[in-house]
Amino acid sequence: MATIKPFKGIRPPKNIVEKVASRPYDVLNSEEARVEAEGNPMSLYHIIKPEIDFEPGTDEHEEKVYLKAVENFNQFKKNGWLLQDETEKYYVYAQTMNGKTQYGLVVCAYVEDYMEARIKKHELTRKDKEEDRMKHVRINNANIEPVFFAYPHQQELDDIISSIIKNKPEYDFVAQGDGFGHHFWVIDNVDTIKRITEIFAEIPALYIADGHHRSAAAALVGNEKRLQNPNHTGNEEYNYFMAVCFPDNQLTIIDYNRVVKDLNNLTDEEFLNALSKNFEVKKVGTEIYKPNKLHNFSLYLSGIWYDLTAKPGTYNDNDPIGVLDVTISSNLILDEILGIKDLRTDKRIDFVGGIRGLQELQDRVDSGEMRVALALYPVSMKQLIDIADTGNIMPPKTTWFEPKLRSGLVIHALE
């Protein structure tokens, strides 16, 4: 069962929220953050990307950079750019993209639920990335950015949220950085808070949608604090970390595509012939072709788009991993034909989130930077939950969620 609690959020005053709020730390590099924060001392990038306050080229993992994060965090609070709510609350955070709005609840999730796999993951994490975020959580003694969870939708929670959003939101703006609408309500009714907690206690599991490294880091720091405290009671704030929980029926996973630098010493004809062993290959032409169903792919090579459909017998629909198009393409194209064995480390391959569109794939091939592009049909939420429930792990670079959570709308202090 999922344990959650309300918390005393640290938030910007509504008149400066657009100046404070930022994109997540991991969707842009240091120089991009420097440009976005230019002339804006209130930008959260000064806390989540504090290397921007040093000379360009400064290593973001230097100790002085982490120390600058906490210095800036404290200064934001001193300046009144971040203020803490006086009582524990839940919050509704909604995002609008392409006319569709999804509504999430901002809560504190339970560290023990992560450690005991009641908060379920579908991706592996890298120790270096975990340690980076752990340092950031430790030194700030706070979850500056939320993680992104999904839960099996519950009608009563939908009804509660529907009643709350009838009121005027605390924050309501379209962000310049992403062009998406961000809307935020405060839940301070004691009975409503109590009922939300009770409903979550009946939900068997929560699922990490996006932010596996942040989830791991937040939970591991909480667990560290528990082990270091001889007077631990279980009621301390560090036993919880901040998450935005969305019902699974509102979320859409978009495609996550691949571009490769070479054809592994094959000619175009040899490569296409090799593909025909496991795929029905149809030449489409110069117009962009988008995959339209499971096991259908599109491929761009030498100015031409191709329709690929995996032949029966090349995949196992009863295997939660084997059924994935990312598995089929990784095994039968990237590995078997192109010799790419490890998606995490091979420098010949790069990954392009579907939010950039298939034109991005075509452009990177046409420029000569890449030799071939492969577009995949997106994974479904059902597939993600099936994989997490069976304890399996998806191949790298399988899911892309959009819109990303805006950081800086609310922060959770660990004390």
N, C-alpha and C positions, 0 to 999 in steps of 0.2 A: 504494500500500500504506500502511496506517495505522501510523504510528510512535507508540508510547507508551513510558512509563517509569514505574517506581515512584518514590516520593518520601518524604521524611521529614516526615510529616504533623504539623501542630501541632493538638493536640486537647485537649478538656477532660478532666479526671479523671472516671471513670465516675460518681462519687457526686454530681457537680454538672452532668452533661451536660444534664439537663432545664432547669436554670436558665440555661445558656448558649445552648442551641439556640433558633433563632427561625425565623419565616417569612422568605421572601426579601424583599429590600429593596423590590421593585417590586410587591408584592401588597397593600400597605397604605400609607396616607398617614402623614404625620408625627404627627398627633394620635392615630391608632390605635396607632402604635408607642409613643407616649408612655404611653398607657393600659396597653398590654401589658407595658411595662417598669417600670411604677410599683412602687417598693419592691424592685426587683431590680437591684442594681448589676452582677450577672454577665451580664445579658442582652446578647446580641450586637448588639441594636439600638443600643447605645452606640457600636458601631464602624460598623455599616452604615447607621444612621440617626442620626448623632451630633447632628443638630439638636435632638434631644429633650433635650439637656443645656443648651440655651439657652432664652431666653424664647419662649413660643408665638408663632408668626408669623415666626420667624427663617428667612431664606431658606436652604434646604439647600445652595445652590450658593455660599455665601459662603466665602471662603478660610479664615476661622476655623473653619468647620464641618469642612472637610477636615482641617485641622490637629488638630482635636479627635479625629477618627477615629484618627489615628496615635498620639496621646497615650493614648487609651483602649486601643488595641491593645497598646502597650508596657506599660501598667499591668496589663492582663490577664495578660501573660506574667510580669511581676514578681510578681504576686500568686499565681502558680501556678494560675490559672484556665485557662490554656492552656499546654500543655507539648509540646515537640517530641520525636517519636520519634527514637531514636538511629540507626536504620538505615532504608534506603529500603524501603518496603512498598507493596503494593496493599491495597485494602480492599473488602469487599462491603457495599453499602448496600441494604437491602430496605425496601419500604414496603407497608403493608397498608391497603387501603380496601375497604369493603363485602365483606369476606371474601376478597378477592383480593390476593395478594402478588406484587410484581414485584421482581426481583433485579438490581442493577446493580453494575458494577465501578468503583471510584473510582481513576482513573489520572491521569497527566499526559499530555495530548495535545501534539502537536508544532506549534509556531507555523508552521513552514514548510508543514505540511499544510493549515493554514487559508489561508495566502497563496496556495498553489498549487491551491486548491479540491479537495483530497482530503478535507477536511472541508467538507461541502456544506450550503448554506443554502437555505431556501425562502421567506424573507421579506426585504424591504428593511429597512435600519436608518436611524434618524434621527441626524444628526451631533451634535445637542445631547445626545442620550442617550448616544451613544458617548463623547463628550468627558467627560461627568459620570463615567462608570465608569472611563475612562482615568485621570482625576485620582485617583480612589479607589485604583486599582491602583498608580499611580506613588508616591503619598505613603506608602502602607502597605508598598510593595515586596513585595506578596503578593496572591494570589488568595484573598480572604476567603471568597467564595461560589463554589460549583461551577457549571458549566454542565451542561446536560442533553442528552446525545447518544443516538442510537440506532445499532445496528449490525445487519447481517444475521446472524441467530442462527446460532451454531455449536454443534453437539452437544458437542464436547469442552469448550468453555467451560461449557456447562450442567452437564456432569459434574463439572468442577472445582468450580464453585460449590456443587453439591449435596453434595460431600464436605466442603466448608468449613462449610456451615451446619448440619452435624450437631453441630458443637461449640457450646458456649455462647457467645452473642454478647457482644461487649464492651459494647455499649449495647443496651437493649431497653426501649422505653417508648411510651406513647400520649401524644401531645402535646395539651396543653390547647387550644392555638390552633387546631388543625385536626381533632382527634379521630382522626387516623390513627396507625397503628402504625409506628414507626421502629426498625429493627434494623440492627446494624453489627458486622461481624467484621473482624479484622486478619489479613492474609495476610503471614506472615513467613518461610515456607519458601522457601529460595533456589531450589530446583528448580521449585517451583510458579510463583514469580515469573518465572523464566526462560521457562517454557512459555507463560504468559499473553502475555508480550511476543512470543514467536514466533508464536503464533496470530494476534494482531492484525496482525502484519507480512504475513499472507496475506490480510487483509480489504481489498478494494479501496478502500473509502471509509467514513467515518463521517458521520452526518447530525445536524445540529442539530435537536433536537426542540423545545426551549424554551430561551430565553436568547440570542437573536441579538445583543442589544446587549452582554451580558457576554462572549460569545465574541469579538466584534469588538474590544472594548476590551482584553481580555486578550492577544489575538494582536498587536494593534497596539502595545501597550506592549512586548511581547517583541521585536517587530521594531525599535522605536525603540532599545532597549537594544543590540541587535546593531549597528545603524548607528552608535551613539555610542561603541562600544568598539573602539579601534584594535587591540586584542589579542584580538579575538573568535576563538574556536576552534570554536564549535558545540556544545561540551559544557556550556556554562553553564546554570544552572537557569532563567534567564529565557527560554530557548528553548522552554519548556514551560508549559502552563497546565492548571489542574485541571478535570476533567470526570467526571461519572458516566455510564457507558455502559451502556445497557439493550439487551437483544436485542429486535429489532423485533416478534417474535411475542408478547411479553409486554405491549406497550404498547397502550393504547386512547386514541384521540382523542375527546373529547366535543364536543357541539355548542357553537357560538358564535353567539348569536342577536342580533337587532336590535330596537330600539324607536325610533320616529320621532315627532317632536313634532306634526306636522300632515300633512294630506292634500294639500298644495300647492293649496289653494283648491278642492278637489273635495268634493262631498258623498259620503256613504257609497255611495249608489247609483252615482254616476259613477265612483268609484274601483273598485268591484266590476265594473262593466261594462268598464272599461279593463283590468282583470286578465284578463277572459274572452277577450281577444284571443290571449294566449299560454299561458293556463292553463285546465285544467278546474277550475271552482270549485264546491265542494259545501259547503253549510251543515251544520255538525256540531251546533251547539247550545251550551249553556253549559258542558258538561263539557270539561276541558282535552284538547286533541288533540295528540298527538306525531307528528311525521313518522316513517314506518315504512320508507322505502326511498329510494334515490337519486332525485333529481328530484321528490320529494314534500316539500311544505312545509306548515306550519300558520300560520294568520294569525288574530290576535285583534283585533276591531274592535267597539266599541260593545256590549260584553257578550256577543258571539257569536264562537265559534271556527269557522274555515273550513278545509277540506282543499283545498290547491292542488296540482295535478300539471301539470308543464310539458308542453306538447303536443309531439309528435314534430316535429322540424325546427327547434325553438327552441334546440337545443344540439348540440354535436358531440362524440360519445363518443370520437372518435379524436384529439381535441385535449386534452392533459393539463390545460390551463387552462380551455378551453371546457366540459369535462365537469363542472366543479365547480359545485355548487349555489350557492356564494357568487358565482360569476361570473354564473350565470343570474339570480339574484335581484338582484344589483347592476345588471346591464344592463337587465333587463326590468321590474323593479319600482321600485327605488330611483332609477335614472337616468331611464328612459323615462317613468314615471308621476309620481314624486314629485319629480323635478328635483334629486336629490342626486348631484352629479358627482364629488365627492372625499370618499371615506369617511374620509380622514385629517384633514380640516380642517373639514368641514361640521358646524356646531353643532346642526343639527336632528336628528342621529342619535346614538344611544348604543349600546353593545355590552354584552351580558350573557353571561357564561360559563355554560355548561350546568350547572355544579356547583350553581348557585343554583336550578335547576329552572324549569319553565315557569310555576309560580305567580308567580314574580318578574315575569315579563312581564305577566301578567294584572293583578297588583297595580299596576304602574306605569301601565298604561292606565286602570284603574278609578279611580286617584287623580286623574286629570286631568293628571298630569305629562306623559304621552305620549298620542298619539292612536291609534297602531296598533303592533302587535308582530308580528314575523315570526320563526318558529323554523325552523331548518335541520337537515337530516339530517347527521350528522357526517362529516367527511373520513376516509378510511381511511389506514392507514400505507402501503399500497401506492401510493395516490395521491400521498402526500407524497414518497415515494422516487422515483416516476416523474418528478415535477416537478423535484426536486433533480437527478436524473440527467440530465435534458434541459436543465439550465441555466435553467429557468424560475423565475419568482417568483410565489407565490400572492398573490391580492388581500389587502388588509389584513384583520385580525381573522378569520382563517379557522380556525385551530387553537387548541384549548384542551386542555392536558394536565393531568391531575389523578391522583394527588396531586402537589403541588409538592415540590421537594427541600427538606429542612430544612437551614437554614444553621447553621454552627457545629459540626458534627460533626467536620470536619477542614478545615484551612487549608493552603495551599501557599505557602511563602516563595520568593521569586524569587532568593534568594542562599543 
